[in-house]
Protein backbone atom coordinates (compact mmCIF):
# COMPACT_ATOMS: atom_id res chain seq x y z
CA UNK A 1 0.00 0.00 0.00
CA UNK A 2 1.33 3.44 -0.94
CA UNK A 3 2.22 5.60 2.11
CA UNK A 4 -0.09 8.51 2.91
CA UNK A 5 1.83 11.74 2.35
CA UNK A 6 1.45 15.21 3.90
CA UNK A 7 3.74 18.19 3.94
CA UNK A 8 3.83 18.11 7.74
CA UNK A 9 3.07 15.35 10.23
CA UNK A 10 2.28 16.36 13.80
CA UNK A 11 2.36 13.80 16.63
CA UNK A 12 0.03 14.85 19.44
CA UNK A 13 -3.17 16.86 19.66
CA UNK A 14 -2.58 18.83 22.86
CA UNK A 15 -2.07 22.61 22.91
CA UNK A 16 1.39 22.45 21.31
CA UNK A 17 0.38 20.10 18.49
CA UNK A 18 -2.98 21.75 17.80
CA UNK A 19 -1.40 25.22 17.73
CA UNK A 20 1.45 24.21 15.43
CA UNK A 21 -0.85 22.32 13.07
CA UNK A 22 -3.44 25.09 12.95
CA UNK A 23 -0.88 27.79 12.20
CA UNK A 24 0.60 25.70 9.38
CA UNK A 25 -2.81 24.90 7.89
CA UNK A 26 -3.82 28.55 8.01
CA UNK A 27 -0.68 29.26 5.99
CA UNK A 28 -1.83 26.85 3.31
CA UNK A 29 0.22 23.77 4.18
CA UNK A 30 -1.07 20.21 4.08
CA UNK A 31 -0.96 18.96 7.68
CA UNK A 32 -1.89 15.64 9.28
CA UNK A 33 -2.12 15.38 13.07
CA UNK A 34 -1.99 12.06 14.93
CA UNK A 35 -3.58 11.99 18.39
CA UNK A 36 -3.22 8.85 20.48
CA UNK A 37 -6.48 9.31 22.40
CA UNK A 38 -9.71 11.13 21.67
CA UNK A 39 -10.83 14.52 22.92
CA UNK A 40 -12.02 15.53 25.42
CA UNK A 41 -9.64 13.75 27.79
CA UNK A 42 -8.26 14.53 31.25
CA UNK A 43 -5.02 16.45 31.48
CA UNK A 44 -3.29 18.26 34.31
CA UNK A 45 -1.90 21.79 33.93
CA UNK A 46 -5.00 23.90 34.53
CA UNK A 47 -3.49 27.24 35.54
CA UNK A 48 -2.39 29.75 32.89
CA UNK A 49 -0.05 32.74 32.66
CA UNK A 50 -0.96 36.19 31.32
CA UNK A 51 1.38 35.61 28.37
CA UNK A 52 -0.71 32.58 27.42
CA UNK A 53 -3.78 34.81 27.21
CA UNK A 54 -1.84 37.13 24.89
CA UNK A 55 -1.01 34.19 22.61
CA UNK A 56 -4.61 33.02 22.50
CA UNK A 57 -5.80 36.48 21.55
CA UNK A 58 -3.16 36.76 18.83
CA UNK A 59 -4.20 33.32 17.55
CA UNK A 60 -7.75 34.62 17.17
CA UNK A 61 -9.14 32.25 19.80
CA UNK A 62 -10.32 34.72 22.44
CA UNK A 63 -14.00 34.29 21.55
CA UNK A 64 -13.76 30.50 21.76
CA UNK A 65 -11.91 30.76 25.06
CA UNK A 66 -14.66 32.97 26.48
CA UNK A 67 -17.22 30.18 26.03
CA UNK A 68 -15.35 27.82 28.39
CA UNK A 69 -16.01 27.74 32.16
CA UNK A 70 -13.04 29.39 33.83
CA UNK A 71 -11.89 31.33 36.88
CA UNK A 72 -10.13 34.68 36.54
CA UNK A 73 -6.57 34.63 37.90
CA UNK A 74 -4.91 37.86 39.02
CA UNK A 75 -1.90 36.40 40.78
CA UNK A 76 -0.62 33.81 43.22
CA UNK A 77 -0.79 33.22 46.95
CA UNK A 78 2.17 31.70 48.82
CA UNK A 79 2.24 30.51 52.41
CA UNK A 80 4.09 28.06 54.63
CA UNK A 81 2.36 24.80 55.49
CA UNK A 82 2.31 25.44 59.25
CA UNK A 83 0.17 28.55 58.74
CA UNK A 84 1.97 30.56 61.42
CA UNK A 85 2.53 33.54 59.11
CA UNK A 86 0.05 35.39 56.88
CA UNK A 87 0.04 34.59 53.15
CA UNK A 88 2.16 36.52 50.67
CA UNK A 89 0.85 37.55 47.25
CA UNK A 90 2.34 38.01 43.80
CA UNK A 91 -0.03 40.13 41.71
CA UNK A 92 0.42 40.14 37.95
CA UNK A 93 -0.27 43.88 37.94
CA UNK A 94 3.17 44.36 39.59
CA UNK A 95 5.02 43.15 36.50
CA UNK A 96 7.70 45.43 35.10
CA UNK A 97 6.72 44.44 31.55
CA UNK A 98 3.59 45.84 29.89
CA UNK A 99 1.02 43.28 28.83
CA UNK A 100 -1.87 41.24 30.15
CA UNK A 101 -2.33 41.56 33.90
CA UNK A 102 -4.71 38.65 34.32
CA UNK A 103 -4.89 35.01 33.35
CA UNK A 104 -7.28 32.18 34.14
CA UNK A 105 -7.75 28.64 35.44
CA UNK A 106 -9.88 26.07 33.66
CA UNK A 107 -10.39 22.37 33.11
CA UNK A 108 -8.01 21.21 30.41
CA UNK A 109 -10.29 18.69 28.68
CA UNK A 110 -12.63 21.24 27.06
CA UNK A 111 -9.79 23.69 26.47
CA UNK A 112 -7.65 21.15 24.62
CA UNK A 113 -10.67 20.03 22.61
CA UNK A 114 -11.35 23.64 21.65
CA UNK A 115 -7.81 24.00 20.27
CA UNK A 116 -7.98 20.73 18.36
CA UNK A 117 -11.40 21.58 16.91
CA UNK A 118 -9.97 24.93 15.76
CA UNK A 119 -7.10 23.10 14.05
CA UNK A 120 -9.51 20.75 12.32
CA UNK A 121 -11.63 23.65 11.11
CA UNK A 122 -8.50 25.31 9.72
CA UNK A 123 -7.95 22.32 7.46
CA UNK A 124 -5.78 20.00 9.55
CA UNK A 125 -6.46 16.30 8.95
CA UNK A 126 -6.93 15.06 12.51
CA UNK A 127 -6.64 11.33 13.19
CA UNK A 128 -7.65 10.59 16.77
CA UNK A 129 -7.08 7.23 18.48
CA UNK A 130 -3.99 6.88 16.32
CA UNK A 131 -0.85 5.60 17.97
CA UNK A 132 2.63 6.01 16.50
CA UNK A 133 4.32 2.62 16.35
CA UNK A 134 7.73 3.43 14.90
CA UNK A 135 9.75 6.21 13.32
CA UNK A 136 11.03 4.72 10.06
CA UNK A 137 12.95 7.61 8.56
CA UNK A 138 14.05 11.02 9.78
CA UNK A 139 16.01 13.26 7.45
CA UNK A 140 15.67 16.68 5.92
CA UNK A 141 12.90 16.63 3.34
CA UNK A 142 11.62 13.13 4.11
CA UNK A 143 10.27 11.58 7.28
CA UNK A 144 8.28 8.36 7.60
CA UNK A 145 6.53 6.51 10.40
CA UNK A 146 4.02 3.76 11.02
CA UNK A 147 0.90 4.39 13.05
CA UNK A 148 -1.98 2.21 14.19
CA UNK A 149 -5.63 3.23 14.06
CA UNK A 150 -8.58 0.93 14.73
CA UNK A 151 -6.25 -2.05 14.73
CA UNK A 152 -4.82 -1.23 11.31
CA UNK A 153 -1.23 -0.13 10.78
CA UNK A 154 -0.41 2.39 8.10
CA UNK A 155 2.69 4.19 6.86
CA UNK A 156 2.70 7.97 6.67
CA UNK A 157 5.33 10.25 5.15
CA UNK A 158 5.96 13.98 5.15
CA UNK A 159 8.55 16.62 4.51
CA UNK A 160 8.72 17.59 8.20
CA UNK A 161 7.78 15.93 11.48
CA UNK A 162 6.60 17.89 14.52
CA UNK A 163 6.74 16.01 17.81
CA UNK A 164 4.06 17.38 20.12
CA UNK A 165 3.53 14.11 21.99
CA UNK A 166 3.93 15.72 25.41
CA UNK A 167 5.58 13.71 28.14
CA UNK A 168 5.46 10.62 25.92
CA UNK A 169 8.37 12.31 24.06
CA UNK A 170 8.03 9.95 21.07
CA UNK A 171 10.88 11.45 19.09
CA UNK A 172 13.07 12.09 22.12
CA UNK A 173 12.92 8.42 23.02
CA UNK A 174 13.45 7.36 19.39
CA UNK A 175 16.62 9.47 19.19
CA UNK A 176 17.71 8.50 22.70
CA UNK A 177 18.01 12.13 23.80
CA UNK A 178 15.41 12.38 26.58
CA UNK A 179 17.29 13.29 29.76
CA UNK A 180 15.64 13.63 33.17
CA UNK A 181 17.18 16.47 35.16
CA UNK A 182 18.65 14.77 38.24
CA UNK A 183 18.35 17.78 40.54
CA UNK A 184 14.66 18.19 39.69
CA UNK A 185 13.46 14.62 40.09
CA UNK A 186 10.02 15.09 41.60
CA UNK A 187 6.77 13.17 41.98
CA UNK A 188 3.34 14.80 41.69
CA UNK A 189 0.09 13.58 43.26
CA UNK A 190 -3.15 15.29 42.22
CA UNK A 191 -6.89 15.11 41.74
CA UNK A 192 -10.09 17.15 41.52
CA UNK A 193 -11.89 18.05 44.74
CA UNK A 194 -15.14 19.77 45.71
CA UNK A 195 -15.75 22.02 48.68
CA UNK A 196 -12.20 23.37 49.08
CA UNK A 197 -12.10 26.75 50.87
CA UNK A 198 -11.64 29.87 48.73
CA UNK A 199 -10.92 33.41 49.84
CA UNK A 200 -13.19 36.39 49.24
CA UNK A 201 -13.23 38.57 46.14
CA UNK A 202 -10.14 38.44 43.94
CA UNK A 203 -8.52 35.97 46.37
CA UNK A 204 -10.99 33.32 45.21
CA UNK A 205 -9.20 33.17 41.85
CA UNK A 206 -5.53 33.09 42.82
CA UNK A 207 -3.46 29.94 42.57
CA UNK A 208 -2.40 28.97 46.08
CA UNK A 209 1.05 27.48 46.68
CA UNK A 210 1.54 25.94 50.14
CA UNK A 211 5.18 25.31 50.95
CA UNK A 212 6.77 22.52 52.94
CA UNK A 213 10.33 21.30 53.37
CA UNK A 214 9.81 18.35 51.04
CA UNK A 215 7.95 20.20 48.28
CA UNK A 216 4.73 22.15 47.80
CA UNK A 217 0.96 21.90 47.31
CA UNK A 218 -1.13 23.66 44.67
CA UNK A 219 -4.76 24.75 44.94
CA UNK A 220 -6.33 25.79 41.62
CA UNK A 221 -10.03 26.75 41.37
CA UNK A 222 -11.47 25.31 38.15
CA UNK A 223 -15.07 26.46 38.30
CA UNK A 224 -17.66 27.32 40.92
CA UNK A 225 -17.44 23.90 42.57
CA UNK A 226 -14.32 22.00 41.57
CA UNK A 227 -10.73 22.59 42.61
CA UNK A 228 -7.56 21.00 41.27
CA UNK A 229 -5.36 20.09 44.20
CA UNK A 230 -1.92 18.51 44.06
CA UNK A 231 1.36 17.91 45.83
CA UNK A 232 4.87 17.88 44.38
CA UNK A 233 7.50 16.06 46.44
CA UNK A 234 11.20 15.41 46.09
CA UNK A 235 11.59 11.85 44.89
CA UNK A 236 13.60 10.83 47.97
CA UNK A 237 10.99 12.34 50.30
CA UNK A 238 8.19 10.52 48.49
CA UNK A 239 9.92 7.19 49.15
CA UNK A 240 10.58 8.16 52.76
CA UNK A 241 6.89 8.59 53.55
CA UNK A 242 6.21 4.86 53.16
CA UNK A 243 2.69 5.70 51.99
CA UNK A 244 1.13 4.08 48.92
CA UNK A 245 1.34 6.49 45.99
CA UNK A 246 -2.41 6.39 45.32
CA UNK A 247 -3.14 7.56 48.88
CA UNK A 248 -0.29 9.97 49.43
CA UNK A 249 -2.14 13.20 48.68
CA UNK A 250 -4.78 12.56 51.34
CA UNK A 251 -2.05 11.58 53.81
CA UNK A 252 -0.16 14.81 53.14
CA UNK A 253 -3.24 17.04 53.39
CA UNK A 254 -4.08 15.61 56.79
CA UNK A 255 -0.55 16.34 58.06
CA UNK A 256 -0.38 19.93 56.80
CA UNK A 257 -2.28 22.46 58.98
CA UNK A 258 -3.02 24.90 56.15
CA UNK A 259 -4.19 22.20 53.75
CA UNK A 260 -6.19 20.39 56.42
CA UNK A 261 -8.01 23.61 57.24
CA UNK A 262 -8.77 24.52 53.62
CA UNK A 263 -9.96 20.99 52.89
CA UNK A 264 -11.98 20.65 56.09
CA UNK A 265 -15.27 20.46 54.16
CA UNK A 266 -13.88 19.05 50.93
CA UNK A 267 -14.98 15.94 49.06
CA UNK A 268 -11.89 13.88 48.31
CA UNK A 269 -11.46 11.64 45.25
CA UNK A 270 -11.03 7.94 46.10
CA UNK A 271 -7.39 7.99 44.97
CA UNK A 272 -4.98 10.49 43.47
CA UNK A 273 -3.22 10.49 40.09
CA UNK A 274 0.58 10.16 40.09
CA UNK A 275 3.26 11.54 37.75
CA UNK A 276 7.01 11.12 38.24
CA UNK A 277 10.33 12.25 36.73
CA UNK A 278 8.65 15.08 34.91
CA UNK A 279 11.48 17.64 34.55
CA UNK A 280 13.51 16.75 31.46
CA UNK A 281 14.88 17.97 28.16
CA UNK A 282 15.19 16.41 24.69
CA UNK A 283 18.09 18.29 23.13
CA UNK A 284 18.49 19.18 20.30
CA UNK A 285 14.93 20.49 20.03
CA UNK A 286 15.10 20.62 16.22
CA UNK A 287 17.19 18.87 13.60
CA UNK A 288 17.09 17.36 10.12
CA UNK A 289 13.42 16.82 9.32
CA UNK A 290 11.96 17.60 12.75
CA UNK A 291 10.91 20.11 15.39
CA UNK A 292 9.91 19.34 19.00
CA UNK A 293 7.30 21.59 20.61
CA UNK A 294 5.80 21.94 24.07
CA UNK A 295 6.39 19.16 26.56
CA UNK A 296 7.85 16.93 23.84
CA UNK A 297 10.86 19.27 23.81
CA UNK A 298 11.26 19.96 27.51
CA UNK A 299 9.17 20.11 30.66
CA UNK A 300 9.70 22.59 33.47
CA UNK A 301 8.59 21.85 37.03
CA UNK A 302 4.91 22.93 37.24
CA UNK A 303 5.30 25.37 40.13
CA UNK A 304 5.05 28.45 37.89
CA UNK A 305 2.32 27.09 35.55
CA UNK A 306 4.47 27.43 32.43
CA UNK A 307 3.28 24.34 30.53
CA UNK A 308 0.59 25.64 28.17
CA UNK A 309 2.31 29.00 27.80
CA UNK A 310 5.45 27.28 26.51
CA UNK A 311 3.35 24.99 24.31
CA UNK A 312 1.65 27.91 22.57
CA UNK A 313 4.87 29.89 22.19
CA UNK A 314 7.00 27.02 20.85
CA UNK A 315 4.19 25.85 18.59
CA UNK A 316 3.92 29.27 16.97
CA UNK A 317 7.69 29.57 16.63
CA UNK A 318 8.07 26.12 15.05
CA UNK A 319 5.20 26.76 12.65
CA UNK A 320 6.81 30.02 11.49
CA UNK A 321 10.11 28.24 10.85
CA UNK A 322 8.51 25.36 8.96
CA UNK A 323 6.53 27.76 6.76
CA UNK A 324 9.75 29.56 5.82
CA UNK A 325 11.37 26.23 4.89
CA UNK A 326 8.47 24.78 2.90
CA UNK A 327 6.97 27.88 1.30
CA UNK A 328 9.67 30.52 1.17
CA UNK A 329 12.63 28.31 0.31
CA UNK A 330 14.75 29.17 3.34
CA UNK A 331 17.56 26.81 4.28
CA UNK A 332 16.41 24.53 7.08
CA UNK A 333 19.55 24.30 9.23
CA UNK A 334 19.76 27.98 10.31
CA UNK A 335 16.06 28.05 11.17
CA UNK A 336 16.38 24.86 13.18
CA UNK A 337 19.35 26.31 15.04
CA UNK A 338 17.44 29.53 15.74
CA UNK A 339 14.53 27.49 17.08
CA UNK A 340 16.84 25.51 19.35
CA UNK A 341 18.21 28.76 20.79
CA UNK A 342 14.70 30.11 21.22
CA UNK A 343 13.57 27.14 23.31
CA UNK A 344 16.84 26.97 25.24
CA UNK A 345 16.91 30.67 26.10
CA UNK A 346 13.29 30.98 27.16
CA UNK A 347 13.14 27.79 29.22
CA UNK A 348 16.50 28.51 30.88
CA UNK A 349 14.93 31.47 32.67
CA UNK A 350 12.15 29.29 34.07
CA UNK A 351 14.50 26.45 35.01
CA UNK A 352 16.76 28.87 36.89
CA UNK A 353 13.84 30.29 38.83
CA UNK A 354 12.46 26.81 39.59
CA UNK A 355 15.80 25.69 41.01
CA UNK A 356 15.91 28.80 43.17
CA UNK A 357 12.32 28.22 44.33
CA UNK A 358 13.34 25.01 46.12
CA UNK A 359 15.92 26.89 48.21
CA UNK A 360 14.78 28.24 51.60
CA UNK A 361 16.50 31.55 50.78
CA UNK A 362 14.16 32.09 47.82
CA UNK A 363 11.15 31.64 50.06
CA UNK A 364 12.62 34.01 52.64
CA UNK A 365 13.15 36.76 50.08
CA UNK A 366 10.25 36.34 47.68
CA UNK A 367 7.61 35.99 50.36
CA UNK A 368 8.55 39.37 51.82
CA UNK A 369 6.64 40.87 48.84
CA UNK A 370 9.21 43.66 48.45
CA UNK A 371 12.89 44.32 47.88
CA UNK A 372 15.34 46.98 46.69
CA UNK A 373 15.43 47.99 43.02
CA UNK A 374 12.09 46.22 42.37
CA UNK A 375 13.74 42.81 42.15
CA UNK A 376 10.51 41.26 43.41
CA UNK A 377 8.66 42.75 40.44
CA UNK A 378 11.23 41.28 38.05
CA UNK A 379 10.45 37.80 39.38
CA UNK A 380 6.74 38.50 38.97
CA UNK A 381 7.41 39.53 35.35
CA UNK A 382 8.75 36.03 34.75
CA UNK A 383 5.77 34.52 36.57
CA UNK A 384 3.58 36.39 34.08
CA UNK A 385 5.42 34.63 31.23
CA UNK A 386 6.93 37.83 29.85
CA UNK A 387 10.12 36.13 28.69
CA UNK A 388 9.48 35.60 24.95
CA UNK A 389 11.67 35.83 23.00
CA UNK A 390 13.78 37.42 25.74
CA UNK A 391 12.99 39.49 28.85
CA UNK A 392 13.86 43.19 28.59
CA UNK A 393 17.10 44.40 30.14
CA UNK A 394 15.15 45.96 33.01
CA UNK A 395 14.11 42.46 34.06
CA UNK A 396 17.35 40.64 33.29
CA UNK A 397 19.64 42.75 35.46
CA UNK A 398 17.22 42.59 38.36
CA UNK A 399 17.08 38.80 38.11
CA UNK A 400 20.87 38.70 38.38
CA UNK A 401 20.67 40.96 41.40
CA UNK A 402 18.03 38.69 42.93
CA UNK A 403 20.41 35.75 42.49
CA UNK A 404 23.07 37.73 44.38
CA UNK A 405 20.59 38.46 47.16
CA UNK A 406 19.86 34.73 47.43
CA UNK A 407 23.53 34.01 48.01
CA UNK A 408 23.74 36.75 50.63
CA UNK A 409 20.57 35.53 52.34
CA UNK A 410 22.15 32.13 52.88
CA UNK A 411 25.05 33.72 54.75
CA UNK A 412 23.79 36.90 56.37
CA UNK A 413 19.97 36.70 56.60
CA UNK A 414 19.08 39.90 54.75
CA UNK A 415 15.48 39.23 55.80
CA UNK A 416 14.23 37.04 58.66
CA UNK A 417 14.46 33.34 57.83
CA UNK A 418 11.09 31.64 57.75
CA UNK A 419 10.31 28.65 59.88
CA UNK A 420 10.10 25.57 57.66
CA UNK A 421 7.33 23.00 57.83
CA UNK A 422 8.04 19.31 57.27
CA UNK A 423 5.39 16.79 56.25
CA UNK A 424 7.57 13.90 57.34
CA UNK A 425 8.90 15.27 60.62
CA UNK A 426 5.60 16.67 61.89
CA UNK A 427 3.43 14.78 64.37
CA UNK A 428 0.98 12.32 62.82
CA UNK A 429 -1.95 13.95 64.64
CA UNK A 430 -1.28 17.42 63.29
CA UNK A 431 -4.68 17.64 61.61
N, C-alpha and C positions, 0 to 999 in steps of 0.2 A: 504494500500500500504506500502511495506517495505521501511523504511528510506534509503536514499542514504548515504553511509558511505565513509569517507576519513580519512586519518590519521590526516590531519590538515585542518581546515576551516579558511579562511581569509576573513574578511569583509572589502571591500574597495579596489579599484584598482588604487589608487594614488601611488606616489613614495614609501611610506612606505609599503603599501600592496604588490605592485608588486615586490619590493626588497625582502621582507621577503619570499613571495611565491616562487620566482625564486631561491633564495638561498637554500630553503628546497627541491625544485624539483631537483636541480642540485646535491643534496646529496642523491637522490634516494627515497625521501618520496612522498607519494601520497597526493597531495594538490589540494583543490578546492577553487577558489576565487570568491566571490560574489561582483559584482559591480553594484551599483544602477542605474547608467546612462550608456551611451555608449561613447566610445572614438572615436575621439577627442572631448573634451568638455572644455569650458572656465574655467580657474582657476587663481586666483591671486597668487602672490608669485614668481615673475619672475626674481629676482636677486639672484645670488648664491655666496657662499663663496669658497675660495680656497680649504678648506678641502673637500667640496662637490666634487670638481674636482678630488681630490685624491681618494675618494670613488668610483667614476665612473670608474676611471682607474683600480682600484683594482678589480672591479666587471667585468672587461673585456668589458666595454661599450664605451670606448673612440672612437672607429671607428664609432659606431652608432651616438654618440653625435656630431661628426664632420660633419655629413650630415645635421644637423639641422641649420637653419638660427639663428645666434646669434651675439652678440656684446661682444668683449673682455673687461673685467673689471679689471682694475689695482688698483682700490681703490675707495675712496669716497670723495665727496666734501660737505662741510658744510658751510652754511652762514646764517646770520640773515635775516629775511623777509624784513626789511627796506632797505637793500642793502647799508648801509652807510659804511661798512667795507669790505675789500676784502675777498674772500672765503678762507677757510682753507682746507687742504687736508690730508687724511690719506691713505698713499700708502702701499699696502700689502708688498712691498719689505722691509719695515721697521720692519717687525715682528722679534721678538727675537727667534722664533722657526723656524728651517729649514722646508722647505716644499714648496708646490706650492705658487707662488707669483702672480698668476693671477687667475681670475675666469671669469664668463660670465653672460650675461643677455639673456634671450630668452622667447619666448611665451610658456606658459606652456602646451597648448593643444597638440602640436606635441611631446613635451618632455615626457609628461605623457603617451601618446600613445606608444612611443618608448619603455618605460619601461615595459608597460603591454604586448606589443607584444613579448618582450624578455622573459617575464615570460611564456607566452603561448608556445613559441618555446622550452622552457626548460622542458615542460611537464606539466605545471599547467593547470588544467581544469578551464577555465575562463567562468563565466556565467555573461554576461552583462545584463543590464536592469533587474536586480534581486534585489528585495527589501526585507530586513530582516523584518519580521513581529513581531516575538517574540522569545526571548531566553527561551527555555523550560527547559534546564538542564545545570548546570555548576558545574562540580566537576572534581577532578583529574582523568583522564583516560576516561571520558565520558562527552561530551557536545552535546547538541541537540538544534536545532532552526527550526523555520518555515520561509520559504521565498517564495515570490511570483514572478513568471516570466510569462509574457504573459497571465496574468489573472488567472494563475493556482498556487495554493499553494502546497508546497511540504515540507517534513520534511527531514532535513539533520543532520547527526551525525558525530562526529569525536572524536579523542583522545584529541586534543587541539584546542582551538579557539584563533585566532589572531584578535584583533580589530584594524583595520586600516581605520576606517570609517571617519577619519578627524574630523572636527568640529561638525559632527553629533553625535559623541561620543556615539555610540549605546550601548556599554557595560557599559560605565560610567553612562549613564542615567538608564539603567536596574538595576544597583547595587546601584543607588542613591548616587554616590560618586563624580559627577561632581561639582566642586566648582569654581565659578568665583572669581578672585582675586579682592577684593573691591578697593584696591588702584591703580589698573590698568584697571579700567573700561573705555574703550575708544570706539569710533565709527570711522570707516574708510569709506571714500567716494572715489571712484576711477573709472577710465575708460581708454580707449585707445584713444590717440590723434594723429594727424598728424601735421607736421610743427612746432614742438616745437624746440626752439633754442638749439644747441649743440656747445660746445667749440671746439677748434681746436685740432688736433692730439690725444694724449692719453686722453685728457679731454673729448672727445666726448663719451668715453665709461664708465666714472665714474658714479656711482649712486649719484645723488644730493639730499641732505637733506636740506630743507629750514625751519628754525626754527622760531616759533612764541610763544608767551606766552601761548596760549591755546593748542599747539601741534606742528605738523610739516607736511611738504609736502614731497613727494618723486617724483623724476623724474628718470625714468628708460628707457633707449633706448632699444627697442626690436629688431629692424632691421633698414634698411636704412631709412624707412619712419615713422614707428609707435613708439610711446612713451607711456609707462605706467605712468600715473600721478595720484597721490592720496593724500589724506589729512587724518591725524589721529588727532582727537580732544578728549579732555577730555569730558566725557559724560555730565557733567554739562554745559560746554561751548557750546556744540552742542545744548542743549535745549535753552540756552540763546540767540542764534542767531535769533531764531524765523523764520528761513528759512526752507522751505520744504526740507526734506532729499534728494530728487531726484535732487534738484537744488543747493545744498549747495557747491559743489565743484566749480562750476562756480562763485558763489557769493564770495567765499574765494579767488579765483585766482584774481578776479578783485580788491580786497581790499589789496592785498599784492604786493608791488612794484616789488620785484624780480620776482615773479610768473607772474605778469601782463606783465613784459618786456619779459620774456622768452616765453610766450604764445601769444605774440603780433600778430604773423602770423599763429597761430595754428588753426586747425579745431577741434571744440569741439564736443563730442558726445551729443546727444539730452538730455540725463539724465546720472546721475552717478549711479554706483552700491553702495550698502550700506551693511556694516557688523558691528555688535555691540557685546559688551561683549565678546571679543575674547581672553582675557588672562585668562586662567583657568588651573586647574589640576584635574586629575582623579586618586587620590591615593586610594589604592595601584596599581601600574602600572602592577603588575603581581600577580597571585594567583592561587588557585586550578583550573586547567584546562584552564587557559588563560594567554595571554600576550597582553598588549596594546602598540602600536607603533605609532610613528609620532604624528600628531595632536590629535589622539584619546586618547593619554596619557596626553599630556599637550601642551599648545600653548603659546609661548612667543611673546610679542609685536613685530610687524614686523620691527622695526626700524633697526635692525642689520641683517636682511635677513637670519635668522637662520632656517626657516621652512623646506626646502628640505634637508638641511644638517643634521638636527636632524632626519628627516624621514629615510634617508639612514643609518645613524649610528645606530639608535635604531632598524631598520629592520634587519640589519646584526647581531646585538647583540642578538636579540630575536631568530633569525633563528639558531644561534650557540647553544643557550641554549636548544631549542626544539630538535635539532638533538641529543644532548647529552642525553636527556631524552628518546627519542623514539628509538634511534639506539645503544646507548652505555650503556644504563641501569643505568644512573645516577639518583639519587634521585631528584625529582622535586623541593621540597621546598627550598633547598639551592641555586639552580640555579635561582629560581624565586626571592629569596631575593637579590641575587647578581645583577640581572637585575634591581630590584627596586632601589638599591643603584646607579647603573650606570646612570639611567635616572635622579635620584634626584641630584646626584653630578654634572653632566654635565650641566643640565638646571639651577641649582642654580647659576652658574657663570653668565649665560646670564641674568637671572632675576635680579641679583644684579646690573649688569651694566645698564640694562634697567631702573630700579628705579632711579639710579643715573643720567641717561641721562635727566630725566625730571626736574632735579634741575638746577637752573641758575648757580650754582657753577661749575657743570660739564661742562657746555658750556663755562664758563670763562676759565677753565683750559685746557680742551681738544682742544679747538679751537686755543690755542696759538701755537700748533704744536711742542711743546718742553717742557722739564721739567727735573729736576734733576734725576739722577739715571735711566734714560731711562724709566720712568714710562709711558710716552706717548706710547712708543713702546710696552709695556706690554698690554696696552689696544688694540692696533692694532693687537697684537697676538690673542686676543680673537675675534676681528672682522674678523680675517681670519678663525676662527673656530678651532684653534689649542688647543682644550680643551679636546679631547678624548684620553684615558679615563679620563685623568687628566692633567692639564697644568703642565709643569715642575716647579720646585721650583723657578727658575729665574723669572718666570712670576708671580707666586703666591705671593711672598713677595712684589713685586712691586705693585701689585693690592691692597694689604693691605696698602702700603704707599700712593697710590693714594687716597684711602678712607680717610686716615688721612689728606691729602692735601685738600680734599673737605671740611672737617670740619673746617680746618683753613681758607679756602677761605671765608666761610660764615661769619667769625668773623673779619678777618684781611685783606682781599683783597690781597692775595699773588700776584695776577696778576690783571690788571685793569678789573673792572666789565663791562660787555658788556651791551649796551643799548638794552632793550627788545623791541620786536615789538608785538603789540596786534591786532589781526583781529577784535575784537569786539570794542575796544576803538578807533580805528583809524577812520579818517573821511571817510564818504561814498564815496567821490569823489577821493579817493587816486589814483585810476588808471589813 
